[in-house]
Amino acid sequence: MTKKDIQFYEKPDITDVDFPIRIKSIYSDESTDIFFNVHWHKEIEFFYITSGKAIIYCDFNPITVSEGDFVVVNSNQLHQGQNLSNRLGRYNIIVDPDLFYTGFKSRCETKYIYPIMQNYILFKNKISDDKEIGNLIQKLIKEYEMQENGFELMIKGYLYELFGLLVRRHVVSYITPREYEKRLQQLKRFDRVFRYVEENYSQKITLTEAADMANMSRSHFCRSFKELTGKTFIEYVNFIRLNRAELFLSNSNMSVTEIAMCVGFNDINYFSRLFKQYKGMPPSDVRTI
């Protein structure tokens, strides 16, 4: 098997490590690259696309993005990224909630910051036509990169303004503290399962194995997994396998049959039907070399 090299260009994170926001400019030089695997974290993450095209999966919902798009990954939201262009440019902005806490409960913290960071307020994932937010993101990035005197204050001010605009224009739902705690516990319980599938998708993976990893009965595992991800466990495994197959189809000289076997499918006809169902085209249409 031959595979094209995938290159990453990343500016160093030059801000004081105690300042709880990280902004990185990254370029990926390869189409259909999975540039980050399925994961979640408490911090809110933003993606600002500067060139190219990609799919950001948020809770496994595919969101196609291109230059100028802004993506919000809510706290504790499962997400994955897939590059669809030869050169994808993006800014990753990760905001830690510590940036906003003052040590006493202000009205602003109680009414907005705490609910946002605790995932009680959920924002729309893709924001495309909000020029005010686009301008604000560019100002925030410039302050971070220039680091002139007082840049920390400017960044904090811009972030307050950003969250204000998101709350005013782009809230999609609210959840209760009880719902949040339930989701957080499910994420922690299934974390080992997600990692195992990412690392072993080419092998046979049974429902019993997955349920044992989560210390759950099969029936409880199936209900909880579907509730959290919106997919059955088998659908999730196929989601991972087919994304890897798409990468191999574009970046290797293996046959379709070899790729199907490589990602865990023993039946080429089943693989082809499933690939077309998920991707909207047969595997042969993805082949680029």
PAKOL-704286 format. One line per 5 residues: number of its first residue (from 1); their letters; for each residue x, y, z of C-alpha. Coordinates in steps of 0.5 Angstrom, whole numbers. Layout:
BEGIN
NUM	a	X,Y,Z | ...
***
This chain:
BEGIN
1	mtkkd	0,0,0 | 2,7,-2 | 0,13,2 | 1,20,0 | 4,24,6
6	iqfye	-1,29,10 | 3,35,12 | 0,40,18 | 3,47,19 | 1,50,25
11	kpdit	3,56,28 | 6,56,36 | 1,57,41 | 5,63,44 | 0,66,49
16	dvdfp	2,65,57 | 0,58,59 | -5,61,65 | -9,65,60 | -15,60,58
21	iriks	-16,61,51 | -12,58,45 | -12,60,38 | -8,56,33 | -8,57,25
26	iysde	-7,50,22 | -7,48,15 | -8,41,12 | -5,39,5 | -9,33,4
31	stdif	-17,32,2 | -21,27,6 | -16,27,12 | -19,26,18 | -16,31,22
36	fnvhw	-18,30,29 | -22,23,31 | -28,23,35 | -28,26,42 | -31,31,47
41	hkeie	-28,36,52 | -31,41,57 | -29,47,53 | -33,50,48 | -29,50,41
46	ffyit	-30,54,35 | -27,53,28 | -26,59,23 | -25,56,16 | -20,61,12
51	sgkai	-20,56,6 | -22,50,3 | -28,45,5 | -29,40,10 | -34,36,14
56	iycdf	-35,38,22 | -39,32,25 | -42,35,31 | -46,29,35 | -45,25,28
61	npitv	-49,30,24 | -45,32,18 | -44,40,17 | -40,42,11 | -36,48,12
66	segdf	-32,53,7 | -28,59,7 | -32,64,12 | -36,59,16 | -36,59,23
71	vvvns	-37,53,27 | -39,52,35 | -37,46,38 | -41,46,45 | -39,44,51
76	nqlhq	-38,36,52 | -41,35,45 | -38,29,41 | -34,32,34 | -30,30,29
81	gqnls	-27,33,23 | -26,31,16 | -22,35,10 | -25,35,3 | -20,40,0
86	nrlgr	-13,40,-2 | -11,45,2 | -16,47,8 | -14,53,13 | -17,54,19
91	yniiv	-17,57,26 | -18,53,32 | -21,57,38 | -21,53,45 | -24,57,51
96	dpdlf	-24,55,58 | -29,57,62 | -24,59,68 | -23,66,63 | -30,68,65
101	ytgfk	-30,67,73 | -29,72,77 | -30,69,84 | -36,72,86 | -43,70,83
106	srcet	-45,76,78 | -51,77,75 | -48,76,68 | -44,69,70 | -51,66,74
111	kyiyp	-55,68,68 | -51,67,62 | -44,64,63 | -45,58,68 | -51,56,63
116	imqny	-47,56,57 | -41,53,60 | -45,47,63 | -48,46,57 | -55,48,59
121	ilfkn	-55,53,53 | -54,50,46 | -52,54,40 | -53,53,33 | -46,49,30
126	kisdd	-46,52,24 | -46,60,23 | -45,62,16 | -48,69,14 | -47,73,21
131	keign	-42,79,19 | -42,82,26 | -39,75,28 | -34,74,23 | -31,81,24
136	liqkl	-31,80,31 | -27,73,30 | -22,77,26 | -21,82,31 | -20,77,37
141	ikeye	-15,73,32 | -11,79,31 | -11,81,38 | -8,74,40 | -3,74,35
146	mqeng	0,81,36 | 0,81,43 | 0,88,44 | -1,91,51 | -7,90,54
151	felmi	-9,84,49 | -12,80,55 | -17,85,56 | -19,86,49 | -20,78,48
156	kgyly	-24,77,54 | -28,83,52 | -29,80,45 | -31,74,48 | -36,77,52
161	elfgl	-39,80,46 | -39,74,42 | -43,70,47 | -47,76,47 | -49,75,40
166	lvrrh	-49,68,40 | -54,68,46 | -58,73,42 | -58,70,35 | -56,63,35
171	vvsyi	-59,59,41 | -62,52,39 | -64,49,45 | -64,49,53 | -63,43,57
176	tprey	-64,42,65 | -58,41,70 | -61,34,70 | -60,32,63 | -53,35,63
181	ekrlq	-51,31,69 | -54,25,65 | -50,26,59 | -44,28,62 | -44,21,66
186	qlkrf	-46,18,59 | -40,21,55 | -35,19,61 | -38,12,61 | -37,11,53
191	drvfr	-30,14,53 | -27,8,53 | -31,5,47 | -30,11,43 | -23,10,43
196	yveen	-23,3,42 | -27,3,36 | -22,9,33 | -16,4,34 | -19,-3,32
201	ysqki	-24,-1,27 | -21,-6,22 | -22,-12,27 | -29,-15,29 | -32,-11,34
206	tltea	-38,-14,38 | -43,-11,42 | -42,-16,48 | -35,-13,48 | -37,-6,48
211	adman	-42,-7,53 | -37,-10,58 | -32,-4,57 | -38,1,59 | -40,-4,65
216	msrsh	-47,-5,62 | -52,-10,60 | -53,-11,53 | -60,-8,53 | -58,-2,57
221	fcrsf	-52,-1,53 | -56,0,47 | -61,4,49 | -56,9,53 | -51,9,46
226	keltg	-57,11,42 | -59,16,46 | -53,19,47 | -50,19,40 | -57,18,36
231	ktfie	-54,12,33 | -54,4,34 | -47,2,36 | -47,-2,29 | -48,5,26
236	yvnfi	-43,8,30 | -38,3,28 | -40,3,20 | -39,11,21 | -32,10,23
241	rlnra	-30,5,18 | -33,8,12 | -30,15,14 | -23,11,14 | -25,7,7
246	elfls	-26,14,4 | -19,16,6 | -16,10,3 | -20,11,-3 | -17,18,-4
251	nsnms	-10,16,-2 | -8,9,-4 | -7,5,-9 | -11,-1,-6 | -17,-4,-10
256	vteia	-24,-3,-7 | -24,-10,-5 | -17,-9,-1 | -20,-3,2 | -26,-6,5
261	mcvgf	-23,-12,8 | -18,-7,11 | -23,-3,15 | -27,-9,17 | -32,-11,12
266	ndiny	-31,-18,9 | -37,-17,4 | -35,-13,-1 | -42,-12,-4 | -45,-10,3
271	fsrlf	-39,-5,4 | -41,-2,-3 | -48,-2,-1 | -47,1,5 | -42,6,3
276	kqykg	-47,9,-2 | -52,9,3 | -48,14,8 | -44,18,2 | -49,18,-3
281	mppsd	-44,15,-9 | -41,8,-10 | -34,7,-7 | -31,8,-15 | -33,15,-15
286	vrti	-29,17,-10 | -22,14,-13 | -18,20,-15 | -11,16,-17
***
